[in-house]
Amino acid sequence: MTLRLSDRLLFLSVTNRGKVLGYVTAPDSIIAREFNSVSITNELGVFKIIDLLVIENSRERLLIELKRIHNLDWIVSKRLNSDRTVLPCKSSNCGGYTLEAELGITPNGYSEPDFLGWEIKQFGVTKFLNLTTSVITLMTPEPTSGFYVNYGTEAFIRKYGYNDTKGRDDRKNFGGIHKVGQKNTRTELKMELIGFDIETGRISDTRGMIALIDKKEEIAASWAFSSLLLHWNRKHNNACFVPSLLEKSPIQKYKFGNKVILGTGTDFQYFLSEMSSGNIYYDPGIKMEFASTVPKIKKRSQFRIKSKHLENLYNKTEMVDVETEV
């Protein structure tokens, strides 16, 4: 289109490989007339979200897949490589990788849901009977500013970390639960919500952030609202939480439950409200091994919640038994 026509329309879409497609059309075109004749209520900022026909039945297709996976019983721990090669998995967080491998989900850095418009979250349980007491990792974003970003992870651990509590030599950790308004006794950092009105449950400053503040009132690490908002609203608008049992011997394997939790409709301000009440907390697993020689660093920033509070993050939550639903 060479003319700046008034009321022209721009359509955008993202492929499953992260490629952005765009199409501009004149206001009197067939597609524009069809678009203007349809009532669209799903909006994100200035954008109207059109769910494509291919994912209209995504809920049913997801539940069919989860029923199949449940009926496989015990599944040997595994993960998919980016080229879809199946690899063994031996770490403590292989439950999620194993479920994703069964669903055909490969690792990617796109802020898009995992499976047909659904974000898939696995969480470990000791029994399938009670799904309300488990801890779920919601997201693992790296900080966007503060000492952590300015000086690097190693300097951050050396300044705010502590010697390994299990006595493992030459290792420093940065971990523990950090809740809004409370100081962690090991790191001596306090978490604050800057630019969020707790009383109204709304963002009061678009430049706001989630911040870890040290005893000198300096920002040790922070996450800008702007970096999290679109990620949360888009990736977590439809979410499925799947419980799993773990068996470590003689070989690591997982069994996935028949009852899953579905959450639909969310807003980043729900996330911040749960943070302000202490239901969502920062629980990092950052470590530095061989600290005195050639440091080996593992980064893992985690925002977590107990499963009983999931209903506060969504407009609708439901417990679904895949054995009877499909």
Buried (B, 14 or more C-beta within 10 A) or exposed (E): EEEEEEEBBEBEEEEEEEEEEEEEBEEEEEEBEEBEEEEEEEEEEEEBEEEEEEBEEBBEBBBBBBBEBBEEEEBEBBBBEEEEEEEEBEEEBBBBBBBBBBBEBBEEEEBBBBBBBBBBBBBBBEEBEEBEEBEBBBBEBEBBBBBBBEEEBBEBBBBBBBEBEEEEEEBBBBBBEBBBEEBBEBBEBBBBBBBBBBEEBEBEEEEBBBBBBBEEEEBBBBBBBBBBBEBBBBBBBBBBBBBBBBEEEEEBBBBBBBBBBBBBEBBBBBBBBBBBBBBBBBBBBBBBBEBEEEBEBEBBBBBBBBBEBBBBBBEEBEEBBBEEBB
